[in-house]
Amino acid sequence: MTEARWTGPRGADAGEWLPVLDIVEPARQRRLTVLVRLLLLIPHFIVLFFLYIAAFFTTIAGWFAALVLGRLPEPVFRFLAGYLGYQTRVGASAMLLIDRYPPFALTPPPDYPVQIELRPTELNRLAVFFRLILMIPAAVVSGLVTSGWWALSFIWWLITLILGRMPQPLFEASAATRRYEFRFDAYFMMLTPAYPKGFFGEEALSVPEQQPRSATRPLIMSGAGKALLILFLVVGVATNITTSATTDWSSDSTDGW
């Protein structure tokens, strides 16, 4: 699978094509790398900080270009796609979805267990103009489910450390969380005109039997996996309410003094 290719529009249905996140699920994970996973990823977090700054200003430039051209210029598309792929690989490693260390590269080797596919297409200028408004519902869902996962991350880390692997329902829910965030980011950066979809994965009956499968292409979720995904959302809501209430209380206390 290619990381991102500038091949132009793919026909009338191109706008309905969703960005693909392909994760090869590891059979086992090394407990030592699970134990110190976030420490190992610190160099990547530093690199991502500087890449984020560059991607932020590139996205702004791309927004103006897309309004004029109806698409992202090829160099802008390639850089943003490379950044998003890198961010997604590091995020997948941080969420314990893979055991292989991410490469310091915008384009991974072909055998790396996390790959993305983005197809450049024409963009609706009106949708580009109102992007910040249109993305609000997806931003809320993505933010809540991600914060919910991280609020419970110690539990997922402990389970994976003890078992040497992620239980299948937990892998499904974590992969769905990572994939939705990836699709939201792709929409925000105008790498796709398709609004984020497939939060609960694909229906098994809609997938042709002869289609090759990876862990997330397609992402077929069990009932337990969907229940965990809902748990992430609920915990995300509770976490945000608690944080907001605590902030308000601290502010009131400070004003009282």
Helices and strands as residue ranges (DSSP letters): G 14-16, E 20-23, H 31-35, H 37-40, H 42-69, H 74-94, E 114-117, H 125-129, H 131-134, H 136-151, H 153-163, H 168-188, G 204-206, H 223-256
